[in-house]
Amino acid sequence: MTTRSKAGVHSSLHPKYADYAMDVTAASISPVPTSVHQALRDSNWLAAMEHKFHALQANKTWTLVPRPPSARVITGKWVFKHKLNADGSLERYKARWVVRGFNQRPGIDFSETFSPVVKPAMIRTVLTLIATHAWPAHQLDVSNAFLHGTLSEQVYCQQPTGFTDPQRPDDVYLLSRSLYGLRQAPRVWFEHFTKHVISLGFMQSRADTSLFILHNGSDVAYLLLYVDDMILFASSQALLQRIVTQLREAFAVKDMGPLRYFLGTEVHRDHHGFFLNQAKYTAELLDRAGTTNCKIATTPADTKSKPSSADGKLVADASDYHSLAGALQYLTLTRSDIAYAMQQVCLHMHAPRDTHMTMLKRILRYVKGTLHLGIQLCPVATPSITAYSDADWAGCPDTRRSTSGFCEFLGDSLISWSSKRQTTFVVIALPDCSELIRRLPRTTHNYLKNLGITGFAGCTGQVELLVHIVENAPNLEALTIDRVNWSRHDEEYERRSRSKVLDIARKHLDGRTSQKTKVYML
């Protein structure tokens, strides 16, 4: 018998430790500690904790005060992580003191929490423009970004484990600045950063509030912000360095150099423009799903009819389905070829079945064979936007709604795409109507009533579509079939279909019918 080891097949690392498969010996890197006490005994992690604690102190994040008798004190914990380079090598040990913000009380400890982030389509658009002008592009990182926001609420937290003041062990910290884990931390940081860059001469884009534009004569710069990661583009290297220097006056900004790795996406730049690829992320995803050695599929989806939400048996553990679907959804940042397949998979997140899991695994098998595919953003010779769109017709077997898809190009660069189930019905009118095709909102009955008819249905699945129109028009007052016109003359089929529609109508309309309202079926 040939075993897996004899055949040269070796099981991959557990997904939890997949990030640590680096070309270093075990002795050269300290593993991520499982407890704070283990971290305190390791010199590498202890140094990282001390660095973070001193940074909090220097930032005047808090003030040590006696514990108020009626105050709610938020607890916290140390979070440890290896910060890796794009090639998988260790950059540094990262320790972070995170408070348990889920204990905060709405309206007392925090108010607004939403914080915008830059849209992926905006990133691709700006990169296309930068490739066109051949401007320098640098990636910036802000250390302790969330700690810069000033709090307006009174929030108390415990002293960090391992750094308790021996003279005042029962006292607590009154926060004056934001901390990681607080509900309002992202919003406070974004507001603080926005005020500062506007003072430097930037303007906030109306199209995307996370895009900041500087235009001063011949000097032009774009700054994209995603939480604490930034991409800075400038019309000259001198302008770029001047902006970095100005940012360092307010924040601990680290210039990572030319853009190479951003949000899990590898960025390769040459005279053809930018090539975006998520090969490293995809390889880690396949390893986590246990499909590293799976059989490759040539397409992300098959040509069979779409499965309904009731096809197959419920999966035993839906958490795996949710986790893999979410991870694959992030892959669509650079993979438009799986957008439609992922849209179909995500329709069944609430109750996945084995047929839906098969669809998801097919996508994994497809990306296994297309690991190094990505998106090319080319220089634009003549700025022009071209859009393409298409849709099926009542293709969803559960709702009989259509699925739309579109893609947009800036020059030859694909910058935006989407696949989405429509929220409206597509109704095909008879030849004697003024319009052949019209999309109707959920209040379908109002439009049809003005025409003197209740609804139309198409050549395929006509009875099903009419049934769904009836079900989704709760205010429909009456429904009868006076005469059904068929493209085929089959009296028995017509009789059975009329009976089915009327049964559904009585069920959903409580028997309220009219003798004059007509339903036409082509």
VOFIBA-204446 format. One line per 5 residues: for each residue x, y, z of N, C-alpha, C. Coordinates in steps of 0.1 Angstrom, whole numbers. Layout:
<pts>
X/Y/Z/X/Y/Z/X/Y/Z  ...
</pts>
This chain:
<pts>
9/-12/0/0/0/0/9/12/0  5/22/-8/12/35/-9/6/45/0  13/49/10/8/59/20/9/73/14  3/82/21/4/96/17/18/102/18  25/97/28/39/102/30/48/96/19
46/84/15/54/77/5/51/84/-9  39/88/-11/36/95/-23/40/109/-24  46/114/-13/50/128/-12/40/138/-9  28/133/-4/17/142/0/18/144/15  19/156/20/20/159/34/9/169/38
3/166/49/-8/175/53/-2/189/57  -10/199/53/-6/213/56/-8/216/71  -3/227/74/-4/232/88/-18/235/91  -21/234/104/-35/238/109/-37/252/104  -49/256/100/-52/269/95/-48/280/105
-49/277/118/-46/287/128/-31/291/127  -23/282/122/-8/285/122/-3/286/108  -12/288/98/-8/288/84/1/300/81  -1/311/89/7/323/86/21/322/90  24/311/98/38/310/103/47/301/96
42/297/84/50/288/75/61/296/68  71/300/76/82/309/70/95/301/70  104/306/62/117/300/61/126/304/73  121/301/85/129/303/97/128/291/106  137/289/114/136/278/124/127/281/135
122/271/142/113/273/153/119/282/164  132/280/166/139/287/177/140/302/174  139/306/161/142/320/158/130/329/159  118/323/161/106/331/162/98/326/174  93/335/182/85/331/194/70/329/189
64/318/192/50/315/188/41/325/195  29/327/189/19/336/195/15/329/208  16/337/219/12/331/232/-3/329/234  -6/319/242/-20/315/244/-26/323/256  -17/329/264/-22/336/276/-12/348/278
-16/358/286/-8/369/289/4/365/298  2/355/306/13/351/315/24/344/307  20/337/297/30/331/288/38/342/281  31/353/277/37/364/270/47/371/279  43/373/291/52/380/301/65/372/303
65/359/301/77/351/303/86/351/290  81/356/279/89/356/266/94/370/264  107/371/262/114/384/260/109/392/248  106/385/237/102/391/225/88/398/227  79/390/233/65/395/235/65/405/246
73/403/256/73/413/267/78/427/262  88/426/253/93/439/247/82/446/239  74/438/232/63/443/224/52/449/233  49/443/244/39/448/254/44/461/260  57/461/264/63/473/270/63/485/260
66/482/248/66/493/237/52/498/236  41/490/236/28/495/234/23/503/247  27/498/259/23/505/271/29/519/272  42/519/268/49/533/269/43/542/258  39/536/247/33/545/236/19/550/241
12/542/249/-1/547/254/2/558/264  12/556/272/15/566/282/20/579/276  28/578/266/34/590/259/23/598/252  13/590/247/2/596/240/-9/603/249  -7/602/262/-16/607/272/-30/602/270
-30/588/268/-43/582/265/-52/582/277  -47/581/289/-55/580/301/-49/587/313  -56/587/324/-52/593/337/-56/583/348  -47/579/356/-50/570/367/-58/578/378  -70/573/381/-78/579/391/-84/569/400
-89/573/412/-96/563/421/-108/558/415  -112/546/417/-123/540/411/-136/547/416  -144/553/407/-157/559/412/-166/548/417  -174/550/427/-182/539/433/-193/534/423  -199/542/415/-210/538/406/-206/537/391
-193/538/388/-189/538/374/-188/524/369  -191/522/356/-189/510/349/-174/509/344  -166/500/348/-152/499/344/-151/488/333  -146/492/322/-145/482/311/-132/475/312  -133/462/311/-121/453/312/-114/452/298
-102/447/298/-95/445/285/-86/433/285  -79/431/274/-70/420/273/-59/423/263  -48/416/264/-37/417/255/-40/408/243  -38/414/231/-39/406/218/-26/406/211  -22/394/207/-8/392/201/-9/387/187
0/392/179/0/388/165/14/390/159  17/381/149/30/383/142/27/392/130  34/403/129/32/412/117/42/407/106  36/403/95/44/397/84/46/406/72  57/404/65/59/411/53/52/403/42
52/409/29/44/403/18/50/389/15  63/387/17/69/374/14/68/364/25  61/367/36/58/358/46/68/359/58  79/367/56/89/368/67/84/377/78  89/375/90/85/383/102/90/397/101
81/406/103/84/420/104/87/425/118  77/421/127/78/425/141/68/417/149  70/417/162/60/412/171/50/423/175  38/420/175/28/431/177/19/427/189  19/436/199/10/434/210/1/446/211
-12/444/215/-21/455/215/-31/453/227  -32/464/235/-42/463/246/-56/467/241  -65/458/241/-78/460/236/-89/459/247  -97/469/248/-108/469/258/-120/462/252  -128/457/262/-140/449/258/-152/459/256
-152/465/244/-162/475/241/-177/470/241  -179/457/241/-192/452/241/-199/454/254  -192/458/264/-198/462/277/-202/476/278  -199/484/268/-203/498/268/-218/500/266  -224/510/272/-238/512/272/-241/523/261
-250/520/251/-254/530/241/-260/542/247  -256/554/242/-261/566/247/-255/572/260  -247/563/267/-240/567/279/-225/567/276  -220/555/272/-205/554/269/-202/557/255  -211/557/246/-208/560/232/-222/564/225
-220/571/214/-232/575/206/-231/569/192  -225/577/183/-223/572/169/-210/563/168  -211/553/159/-200/544/158/-196/542/144  -204/546/134/-200/543/120/-188/551/115  -179/544/108/-168/551/102/-166/546/88
-165/555/78/-164/551/64/-150/545/61  -149/537/51/-137/532/46/-137/533/31  -126/534/24/-125/537/10/-131/525/3  -138/528/-8/-145/517/-16/-134/511/-25  -135/498/-28/-126/491/-37/-126/497/-51
-138/501/-56/-138/507/-69/-130/520/-70  -130/527/-59/-123/540/-58/-108/537/-59  -103/527/-52/-89/523/-52/-85/520/-66  -93/512/-73/-89/508/-87/-89/520/-96  -99/529/-94/-100/541/-102/-87/550/-101
-84/553/-88/-72/561/-86/-59/555/-91  -58/542/-89/-46/535/-94/-45/536/-109  -56/535/-116/-56/537/-130/-51/551/-134  -56/561/-127/-51/575/-130/-36/577/-127  -32/570/-116/-18/572/-113/-9/565/-123
-14/553/-128/-6/546/-139/-6/555/-151  -16/562/-154/-17/571/-166/-6/582/-165  -5/588/-153/4/599/-151/18/595/-146  20/582/-143/33/577/-139/38/584/-126  29/587/-117/32/593/-104/37/583/-94
45/587/-84/49/578/-74/37/575/-64  38/563/-59/27/558/-50/34/551/-38  31/556/-26/37/550/-14/26/546/-5  29/535/3/20/530/13/25/536/27  15/541/34/18/546/48/10/538/58
16/537/70/10/530/81/11/539/93  -1/540/100/-1/549/112/-1/540/124  9/541/133/10/534/145/0/539/155  -7/530/162/-16/534/173/-26/544/167  -32/541/155/-41/551/149/-53/554/158
-59/544/163/-72/547/171/-69/555/184  -57/556/188/-53/563/200/-53/578/199  -55/583/186/-53/597/184/-67/604/186  -78/597/186/-91/604/187/-93/608/202  -99/620/203/-102/625/217/-117/621/220
-119/615/232/-132/611/236/-140/622/243  -153/623/240/-162/633/247/-169/626/258  -170/613/259/-176/606/270/-167/602/281  -172/600/293/-163/595/304/-163/580/304  -152/574/301/-150/560/300/-139/555/309
-141/545/317/-131/540/326/-127/526/322  -114/523/323/-110/509/320/-100/505/330  -98/491/331/-89/486/341/-74/488/337  -65/487/346/-51/488/343/-47/475/335  -38/477/325/-34/465/317/-27/455/325
-31/442/322/-25/431/329/-9/431/327  -2/430/339/12/430/338/18/444/340  10/454/340/15/468/341/6/476/352  2/469/362/-5/475/373/4/483/382  0/495/385/8/504/394/8/497/408
20/494/413/21/487/426/16/496/438  17/509/436/13/518/447/-3/520/446  -9/518/435/-23/521/434/-30/510/426  -30/498/431/-35/486/423/-50/486/421  -58/493/430/-72/493/429/-77/505/420
-69/514/416/-73/525/408/-76/521/393  -83/529/386/-86/527/372/-82/538/363  -82/536/350/-78/546/341/-91/554/335  -90/567/336/-100/575/329/-95/578/316  -102/574/305/-97/576/291/-99/590/286
-89/596/281/-91/609/275/-89/607/259  -83/596/255/-82/593/241/-88/579/238  -90/576/226/-97/564/222/-87/552/224  -93/540/225/-85/528/226/-91/518/217  -83/508/213/-88/497/204/-99/489/212
-110/486/206/-120/479/212/-132/488/216  -130/501/217/-141/510/220/-151/510/208  -163/511/211/-173/512/200/-171/524/191  -167/535/197/-166/548/189/-152/550/184  -143/540/186/-129/543/183/-127/545/168
-132/537/158/-130/540/144/-135/554/140  -147/558/145/-153/570/141/-145/582/146  -140/581/159/-133/592/165/-119/594/157  -113/583/154/-100/584/146/-103/590/133  -113/586/126/-116/591/112/-118/606/113
-126/611/122/-129/625/124/-117/633/127  -108/628/135/-96/635/139/-86/636/127  -85/625/119/-76/625/108/-82/634/97  -95/634/95/-101/642/85/-98/657/88  -100/661/100/-97/675/104/-83/679/101
-73/670/104/-59/674/102/-56/675/87  -60/665/79/-56/666/65/-63/677/57  -75/681/62/-81/693/56/-73/705/59  -68/706/71/-59/717/75/-47/718/67  -43/707/61/-31/707/52/-34/711/38
-47/713/35/-50/717/21/-58/707/13  -60/695/19/-68/685/12/-83/688/12  -90/683/2/-104/683/2/-110/669/2  -121/667/9/-127/654/10/-136/652/-2  -134/641/-9/-142/638/-21/-156/636/-18
-165/641/-27/-179/638/-25/-183/624/-29  -175/618/-39/-178/605/-43/-174/594/-33  -164/597/-25/-159/587/-15/-153/596/-4  -159/596/8/-154/604/19/-140/599/24  -135/588/20/-122/583/24/-111/586/14
-115/594/4/-105/599/-6/-103/614/-3  -91/618/-2/-87/632/1/-78/637/-11  -82/649/-16/-75/654/-28/-69/667/-25  -56/668/-29/-49/681/-28/-46/686/-42  -50/699/-45/-48/705/-58/-44/719/-56
-31/722/-58/-26/735/-56/-16/738/-68  -22/745/-78/-14/748/-90/-10/735/-97  3/733/-99/7/721/-105/9/709/-96  7/712/-83/8/701/-73/-5/694/-71  -5/681/-73/-17/673/-72/-13/661/-63
-22/657/-54/-20/645/-46/-33/639/-42  -33/626/-41/-45/618/-37/-41/610/-24  -49/609/-15/-47/601/-3/-59/592/0  -57/579/0/-68/570/3/-66/564/17  -76/564/25/-76/559/39/-85/547/40
-79/537/46/-86/525/50/-83/522/64  -90/526/74/-88/525/88/-74/532/91  -64/524/93/-51/530/97/-40/528/86  -45/523/74/-36/521/62/-39/532/52  -29/537/46/-30/548/37/-22/545/24
-27/550/13/-20/550/0/-19/565/-4  -7/570/-6/-5/584/-10/1/585/-24  -5/592/-32/0/595/-46/2/610/-47  13/613/-54/16/627/-56/22/629/-70  21/641/-75/26/645/-88/41/645/-89
47/646/-77/62/646/-77/67/639/-64  79/634/-64/85/628/-52/87/638/-41  90/650/-45/92/661/-35/79/664/-27  68/665/-35/55/668/-29/51/656/-20  54/644/-24/50/632/-16/57/632/-2
70/635/-3/78/636/10/74/647/19  70/658/12/66/670/21/53/666/28  44/659/21/31/655/28/34/645/39  43/636/37/46/626/47/52/633/59  60/643/57/66/651/68/55/658/76
45/664/69/34/671/76/26/661/84  23/649/78/15/639/86/23/635/98  36/634/97/44/629/109/44/639/120  40/651/118/39/661/128/28/659/138  18/651/133/6/649/141/4/634/144
9/625/136/7/611/138/21/603/136  21/591/142/33/583/141/32/575/128  36/582/117/34/577/103/47/570/99  45/558/94/57/550/88/55/549/73  65/554/66/65/553/51/70/539/48
61/531/42/64/517/38/71/516/25  73/527/18/79/527/5/69/526/-6  74/523/-18/64/521/-30/54/510/-27  42/512/-32/31/504/-29/33/490/-35  33/480/-26/35/466/-30/25/456/-24
20/459/-12/11/450/-5/1/458/3  -12/457/0/-22/466/6/-35/458/8  -39/456/21/-52/450/24/-52/435/19  -41/428/20/-41/414/15/-39/413/0  -37/424/-7/-36/424/-21/-21/427/-25
-15/419/-33/-2/422/-39/-3/431/-50  5/441/-51/5/451/-61/18/451/-68  18/448/-81/30/448/-90/29/459/-100  39/467/-101/39/479/-110/50/478/-120  47/480/-132/57/481/-143/52/491/-153
58/491/-165/54/501/-175/40/499/-181  34/487/-178/20/484/-182/10/489/-172  14/494/-160/5/499/-150/6/490/-138  -5/488/-131/-6/481/-119/-13/467/-121  -7/457/-115/-14/444/-115/-17/440/-101
-30/438/-98/-34/434/-85/-38/420/-84  -32/413/-74/-34/399/-73/-35/395/-58  -43/384/-55/-44/380/-41/-40/365/-40  -28/362/-46/-24/348/-46/-20/343/-32  -14/351/-25/-10/347/-11/-23/345/-3
-32/354/-3/-45/352/4/-52/340/-1  -52/337/-14/-59/326/-19/-53/313/-14  -40/312/-14/-33/300/-10/-36/297/5  -36/307/13/-40/306/27/-54/301/29  -63/306/20/-77/302/21/-79/288/17
-72/284/6/-73/270/2/-68/260/13  -57/264/19/-51/256/30/-61/255/42  -67/266/45/-77/267/56/-89/258/53  -93/257/40/-105/250/36/-102/235/34  -89/231/34/-84/218/32/-86/213/17
-84/223/8/-86/220/-6/-73/223/-14  -62/222/-7/-49/225/-14/-46/215/-25  -50/202/-23/-47/192/-33/-60/188/-41  -70/197/-41/-83/193/-47/-82/192/-63  -92/186/-69/-93/186/-83/-97/199/-89
-91/204/-99/-93/218/-104/-106/218/-113  -114/228/-111/-125/231/-119/-122/242/-129  -127/241/-141/-124/250/-152/-133/263/-152  -144/262/-145/-153/273/-144/-158/275/-130  -161/287/-125/-166/289/-112/-180/284/-109
-188/282/-119/-202/277/-118/-205/269/-130  -215/260/-128/-219/251/-139/-231/258/-146  -236/251/-157/-246/257/-165/-260/252/-161  -261/244/-150/-274/239/-146/-283/250/-141  -296/247/-139/-305/257/-133/-301/260/-119
-304/272/-115/-301/277/-101/-308/268/-91  -301/264/-81/-308/256/-70/-317/266/-62  -327/260/-57/-336/268/-48/-331/267/-34  -337/275/-25/-333/274/-11/-337/262/-4  -346/253/-10/-350/241/-4/-344/228/-10
-335/230/-20/-329/218/-26/-318/212/-17  -319/199/-15/-309/192/-7/-311/193/8  -302/187/16/-303/187/30/-295/198/36  -300/202/48/-293/213/55/-279/208/60  -269/216/58/-255/212/63/-255/211/78
-247/202/83/-247/200/97/-242/212/105  -231/218/100/-225/230/106/-224/241/96  -233/251/98/-233/262/88/-221/272/90  -214/271/101/-203/281/104/-192/280/93  -189/267/89/-179/266/79/-183/272/66
-196/271/62/-201/277/50/-200/292/51  -204/297/62/-204/312/64/-189/317/63  -180/310/70/-166/314/70/-160/314/56  -162/303/49/-156/302/36/-162/312/26  -175/313/27/-182/323/18/-178/337/20
-176/341/33/-171/354/36/-157/356/31  -148/346/32/-134/347/28/-134/348/13  -142/340/6/-142/341/-9/-148/354/-14  -157/360/-6/-163/373/-10/-152/384/-10  -142/383/-1/-131/392/0/-122/391/-13
-122/379/-18/-114/376/-30/-119/383/-42  -132/387/-42/-138/394/-54/-132/408/-55  -124/413/-46/-117/426/-47/-109/426/-60  -103/415/-64/-95/415/-76/-100/404/-86  -110/396/-83/-115/385/-91/-129/388/-95
-131/395/-106/-145/397/-111/-151/384/-117  -142/374/-120/-147/362/-127/-155/353/-117  -154/356/-104/-162/348/-95/-173/356/-88  -176/368/-93/-186/376/-87/-200/370/-88  -204/365/-100/-217/359/-101/-218/346/-93
-208/338/-93/-209/325/-85/-210/328/-70  -203/338/-66/-203/342/-52/-217/348/-48  -223/355/-57/-236/361/-55/-246/350/-53  -245/339/-60/-254/328/-59/-252/321/-46  -239/319/-42/-236/312/-29/-241/321/-17
-240/334/-18/-243/342/-6/-258/344/-5  -266/340/-15/-281/340/-13/-286/330/-3  -278/320/1/-282/310/10/-275/309/23  -269/321/27/-262/322/39/-271/318/52  -284/321/51/-292/319/62/-295/305/65
-295/296/55/-298/282/57/-291/274/46  -278/273/46/-271/266/35/-274/251/35  -275/245/23/-278/231/22/-266/224/14  -267/211/13/-255/205/6/-253/209/-8  -264/212/-15/-263/217/-29/-256/230/-30
-258/238/-20/-251/251/-19/-237/250/-15  -234/240/-7/-220/237/-3/-212/232/-15  -219/224/-24/-212/220/-36/-209/231/-45  -218/241/-46/-215/253/-54/-203/261/-48  -202/262/-35/-191/269/-29/-178/261/-31
-178/248/-30/-166/240/-32/-161/241/-46  -170/243/-56/-166/244/-70/-158/257/-72  -162/268/-65/-155/280/-66/-141/278/-60  -140/271/-49/-126/268/-44/-118/260/-53  -124/251/-60/-116/243/-70/-112/251/-82
-121/261/-85/-118/270/-96/-106/279/-93  -106/285/-81/-96/295/-78/-82/287/-75  -83/274/-72/-71/266/-71/-64/266/-84  -71/265/-95/-65/264/-108/-62/278/-114  -66/288/-108/-64/302/-113/-58/311/-102
-49/305/-95/-43/311/-83/-37/325/-86  -31/326/-98/-23/339/-101/-31/348/-110  -44/346/-111/-52/356/-119/-54/368/-110  -56/379/-117/-58/392/-110/-64/402/-119  -62/415/-117/-67/425/-125/-56/435/-129
-56/438/-142/-46/447/-147/-52/461/-149  -45/471/-143/-50/485/-144/-40/492/-153  -44/496/-165/-35/501/-175/-36/516/-176  -25/523/-181/-26/537/-184/-37/540/-194  -44/551/-192/-55/555/-201/-51/565/-211
-51/562/-224/-47/571/-234/-58/582/-236  -71/578/-237/-82/587/-238/-92/584/-227  -93/593/-217/-102/590/-206/-117/588/-211  -122/576/-209/-136/573/-212/-141/562/-203  -153/563/-200/-159/553/-191/-169/545/-200
-168/532/-200/-176/523/-207/-183/513/-198  -196/511/-199/-203/502/-190/-210/491/-198  -211/479/-193/-218/468/-198/-228/462/-188  -240/459/-191/-249/453/-182/-257/442/-189  -262/433/-181/-270/422/-186/-278/416/-174
-288/409/-178/-297/403/-167/-304/390/-173  -306/381/-164/-315/370/-169/-329/374/-167  -339/365/-169/-353/369/-168/-360/360/-158  -363/365/-146/-370/358/-136/-363/345/-133  -350/345/-131/-342/333/-130/-342/327/-116
-345/335/-106/-345/330/-92/-356/320/-90  -354/308/-87/-365/298/-85/-373/301/-73  -368/308/-63/-376/311/-51/-385/324/-52  -380/334/-58/-387/347/-59/-391/351/-73  -386/344/-83/-388/347/-97/-384/361/-100
-373/366/-93/-367/378/-97/-355/376/-105  -351/387/-112/-340/386/-122/-327/389/-115  -316/384/-121/-303/387/-116/-295/395/-126  -291/407/-121/-284/417/-130/-269/416/-127  -262/420/-137/-247/421/-136/-243/433/-145
-232/439/-140/-226/450/-148/-211/451/-145  -204/457/-154/-190/460/-153/-187/474/-159  -178/481/-153/-174/494/-158/-159/495/-161  -156/501/-172/-142/502/-176/-138/517/-176  -127/520/-171/-120/533/-173/-109/531/-183
-111/535/-196/-102/531/-206/-103/516/-208  -92/509/-207/-92/495/-208/-91/488/-194  -92/496/-184/-91/490/-170/-104/488/-164  -107/476/-159/-119/472/-153/-118/478/-138  -128/487/-135/-127/493/-122/-138/490/-113
-150/485/-118/-161/482/-110/-170/471/-116  -175/462/-108/-184/452/-113/-193/447/-101  -204/441/-105/-214/436/-95/-223/426/-101  -228/417/-93/-238/407/-97/-248/407/-85  -261/410/-88/-271/412/-77/-285/408/-82
-292/402/-73/-306/399/-76/-314/412/-75  -323/414/-85/-331/426/-86/-341/426/-75  -346/438/-71/-356/439/-62/-370/443/-69  -370/442/-82/-382/445/-89/-386/434/-98  -398/433/-103/-403/424/-113/-401/429/-127
-398/420/-136/-397/423/-150/-410/419/-157  -418/428/-162/-431/425/-168/-431/427/-183  -434/418/-191/-434/419/-205/-449/422/-210  -450/434/-216/-464/438/-220/-468/432/-234  -481/433/-236/-486/428/-249/-483/438/-260
-484/433/-273/-480/442/-284/-488/454/-285  -501/454/-280/-509/466/-281/-506/476/-270  -496/473/-261/-492/483/-251/-481/492/-257  -479/504/-251/-470/514/-257/-456/510/-254  -453/502/-244/-439/498/-241/-438/483/-240
-428/478/-246/-426/463/-246/-421/458/-233  -412/465/-227/-406/460/-214/-406/471/-204  -411/468/-192/-411/478/-182/-407/471/-168  -399/477/-160/-396/472/-147/-405/479/-137  -411/470/-129/-421/476/-119/-416/474/-105
-419/484/-96/-415/482/-82/-424/472/-75  -422/471/-62/-431/461/-55/-445/465/-55  -448/478/-57/-462/482/-58/-467/479/-72  -465/467/-77/-468/464/-91/-483/466/-94  -492/463/-85/-506/464/-88/-511/478/-92
-504/489/-86/-508/502/-89/-506/505/-104  -495/501/-110/-492/504/-124/-502/496/-132  -504/483/-129/-512/474/-137/-527/479/-136  -531/484/-125/-545/488/-123/-548/500/-133  -538/508/-135/-539/520/-144/-541/515/-159
-535/503/-162/-537/497/-175/-550/489/-176  -557/487/-165/-569/479/-165/-566/464/-164  -554/460/-161/-551/446/-160/-543/443/-147  -543/431/-143/-536/427/-131/-522/424/-132  -518/417/-142/-504/413/-144/-501/406/-157
-489/406/-160/-484/398/-172/-475/387/-168  -474/377/-176/-464/367/-173/-457/363/-186  -445/357/-185/-438/354/-197/-440/341/-203  -432/337/-213/-434/325/-220/-429/313/-212  -419/315/-204/-414/304/-196/-417/306/-181
-423/297/-175/-426/298/-161/-437/309/-159  -446/310/-168/-456/321/-167/-465/320/-155  -469/308/-152/-478/307/-140/-470/310/-127  -458/304/-126/-449/307/-114/-447/322/-112  -444/329/-123/-441/343/-122/-453/351/-117
-465/347/-123/-477/354/-119/-480/351/-104  -477/339/-100/-479/336/-86/-471/344/-77  -458/346/-81/-449/354/-73/-453/369/-73  -459/374/-84/-464/388/-84/-475/389/-75  -484/379/-74/-495/380/-65/-490/380/-50
-480/371/-47/-475/370/-34/-468/382/-29  -462/390/-38/-454/401/-34/-461/414/-36  -474/414/-39/-483/426/-40/-494/425/-29  -491/427/-16/-500/424/-6/-512/433/-6  -512/444/-13/-523/453/-14/-532/451/-26
-529/441/-34/-536/438/-46/-551/434/-42  -560/441/-48/-574/440/-43/-582/429/-50  -579/425/-62/-587/415/-69/-578/408/-80  -582/396/-83/-575/389/-93/-584/378/-99  -587/379/-112/-594/368/-119/-587/366/-132
-590/355/-138/-585/352/-152/-597/352/-161  -599/362/-169/-610/363/-179/-607/355/-191  -594/357/-196/-590/349/-207/-575/349/-207  -569/337/-209/-555/336/-210/-551/333/-224  -543/341/-230/-538/339/-244/-525/332/-244
-524/321/-251/-512/312/-251/-506/313/-265  -493/311/-265/-486/310/-278/-488/296/-283  -492/287/-274/-496/273/-278/-510/271/-275  -517/263/-283/-532/261/-281/-533/247/-275  -533/247/-262/-535/235/-254/-545/237/-243
-558/233/-246/-569/236/-237/-567/230/-223  -562/218/-223/-560/211/-210/-549/218/-201  -538/222/-208/-528/230/-201/-533/243/-196  -541/249/-204/-547/262/-201/-556/261/-189  -564/250/-189/-574/248/-178/-567/246/-165
-556/238/-165/-549/235/-153/-542/247/-147  -536/255/-157/-529/267/-153/-538/277/-147  -550/279/-153/-560/288/-148/-564/284/-134  -566/272/-132/-570/267/-119/-559/269/-108  -546/267/-112/-535/269/-102/-534/284/-98
-535/293/-108/-534/307/-105/-546/312/-96  -558/307/-99/-569/311/-91/-568/306/-77  -563/293/-75/-561/288/-62/-551/296/-54  -540/300/-60/-531/309/-53/-537/322/-50  -545/328/-59/-551/341/-57/-560/340/-45
-568/330/-44/-578/329/-33/-570/327/-20  -559/320/-20/-551/318/-8/-546/331/-3  -540/340/-12/-533/352/-8/-543/364/-7  -554/363/-14/-563/375/-14/-576/372/-6  -576/361/1/-588/358/10/-601/358/2
-600/353/-11/-612/352/-19/-617/364/-25  -610/376/-23/-615/388/-29/-612/388/-44  -622/387/-52/-620/387/-67/-629/396/-74  -625/399/-86/-633/407/-95/-636/399/-108  -647/402/-114/-651/395/-127/-646/402/-139
-640/413/-138/-636/421/-150/-621/423/-152  -613/420/-141/-599/422/-142/-593/411/-150  -584/414/-159/-578/403/-167/-563/401/-164  -559/389/-166/-545/385/-165/-541/379/-179  -531/386/-185/-527/381/-198/-514/373/-197
-514/361/-203/-501/353/-203/-498/351/-218  -485/354/-221/-481/353/-235/-478/338/-238
</pts>
